[in-house]
Each structure stands twice: as C-alpha cells, then as structure tokens.
Amino acid sequence: MNFKIKSRIWIELDGEEFLGEGKVKLLKAIAETGSLSKAAKAINISYKKAWHLMDSVNKSSKKTVTINSVGGKGGGGTSLTPYGISLIGVFDDMNKMCWEFLDVQLEKIKQL
C-alpha cells in the first residue's frame, strides 16, 4: 500500500481567504521580480488576477503588504513591505510544520 496525504493550508479572515499558497507564491514572485506584471507571468496567471489577489490581501491586511511605485524613467514596480516579507516567512513556517506533523501521523498509520 502506498499512502499519501493531500492537504492545502490557507488563512481566513472573516470568512474570506486572506492568505494561501497561491497568494504566497505571487508574493514570492513579486519579491524576486520587483514587478506585479513580471510576477504574474512568472507564475503563469493573468495580470488582472494577480492585481485582484494583491488588492484583496492589502485591503484585508492590518498593514500594507506591497508597495507600488509609479513608472517613470526607470519604470514602475512593486515591492514587498517588511510586513509582507514576514507574512511569507510565517506562512512557510506554518506550512512546513503542518507537513512535518502530517508525515509523522502517516508513519503511524503505516505501522498499524
């Protein structure tokens, strides 16, 4: 028998998804590319969807998660605030600890 656990973790705020794997993936891509447009392309979603995802995170968050700079000579861009960077770290830690727990529990099932 080959047991496998399937799980996804997300955080809800007032019944709505605040932060999940997709939004964290987009935040990481923004951190890497410095641009919402480039981040959307990097994770293969439309700019419109990426904009809506970040807008919902910023509106529901107690602090600003991303900062947009207006284009000009060097072009515009999007960057993460220290709070946004912290959100990624905490979410990744929670995800990792949950998977470690689930792996231990799966081993217990295999031992039965």
N, C-alpha and C positions, 0 to 999 in steps of 0.2 A: 504494500500500500504506500502511496505517495501523498501524504497530507500536505496541504498548502493553505496558508491563511491569506485572506483577502481583506484589506481594510483601507479606509481613507479617513484622514483626520481633518476637521475644519473647526473653526471657532465661530459661534453665532453670537450676535448681539441683538437683543430684542427680536428674536425670531428670524433674523436675516443673516446670511453668511457674511461674516466680517473678513475672515482670513482663511484661506485654504491653500492646497498645493498649487493650484493654478495661479492664484494671485501672488504667492511667494515666488513661483517660477518667473513671473513677469517682473517682480521687484528685483530679483537677482539679475535678470537680463538688462534692466534699466541701469543697475549698478555697473554692469560690465560695459554697456554701450554708451551710456550717457545720453540716451535718446529714447523716448517712448516709441517713436516710429521704428527705429532700428531694433528695439527690444521686441516689438510686436512681430517683425519679420523674423527675428532670431528664434522665436518660439512658435512661429507659423500660425499667428492669429491676425485678424484684421486690425488696423489702427483704431477703427471705431470701437471694436470690442475692448481693446487694450485701454483706450481712453475711458470707456464706461467702467471697467474694472477698477482703474486707479481713482476715478472720480468717486466711486462708491466707498472705497477704502478711506480716502481723505475725508469725505463727508461724515462717515460714521466713527472715525477715529477721534480720540480725545486730543491728539496732537497731529500736526501735519506730517504726512509720510513722504511725500515727494515735493520737490520744488521745480517749477518750470521757469526757464529763462527765455526771454523773447529773442527771436532771431535778430541778426544784425550782420556786421562784417564777418564775425566768426561763426555765425549761425546760432540757433537756439539750442535748447537741450532740456533734459530732465535729469535730476539727481535725487538721491535719497537723503532725507534728513537723518540725523543721528537716531531719532526715534524709529524711523523706517528700517535702518540697519539693525537696531535692537530687536524689532519685531521679527525679522528674518531669523536672527540667532535664537530667539526664544522658541519660535515655531519649529525650527530644525531640531533643537534640543528635545522638545516635546515629542516630535515625530520619532526621533531616534530612540528615546526611552520607551515609547509605546511599542515599537518594533522589537526592542530587546526583551521586553516583558512578554510579548506575544510569542516570540521564539522559544522562550523558557516554557511557556504553557503548552506549546505544540510538542515539545520534547516530552512533557509529562503525558500527553495523550499517546504518543508513540510508545511509551513504556507500559501502557495498560495492556 
